[in-house]
Amino acid sequence: MPATQNERLARKWNRGQMIHDANMILGEIALSEGRTKEAGHFLIEAGKVTEGLTLTSYGPDLALANDLLDLGERQAVLTFFEECHVFWKTGRDSLSRWTKAIQAGQKPDFGPGFKFHFKRLQR
């Protein structure tokens, strides 16, 4: 059965979120299999979206970025934050603060209220 106009609009409206989520999941899988560089690539791709109501309001998922920082993959996370500046306008101050912390060799404090959207894969 063909999609209705409302269904097509809903998919288009949520397309950025779906792309973000898919890349995060692929990154989590890569990381769980020890493919750290590939996980970083998926993280960066997840940040290259330009739309998505949840993303523009609440920001990106940070679980993979957090794990990659723990493994020393700073550049992938910095590039991800640069990409997120495009869609997460209300979070630009946070992104800038986190970027400065990473550049100073520190791990950013993502804050107590920030939620990681995805369940962690068992490693």
Secondary structure as UniProt FT lines:
FT   HELIX           5..13
FT   HELIX           15..32
FT   TURN            33..34
FT   HELIX           36..46
FT   TURN            47..48
FT   HELIX           53..58
FT   HELIX           63..70
FT   TURN            71..72
FT   HELIX           74..87
FT   HELIX           89..91
FT   HELIX           92..103
FT   TURN            104..105
FT   TURN            112..113
//
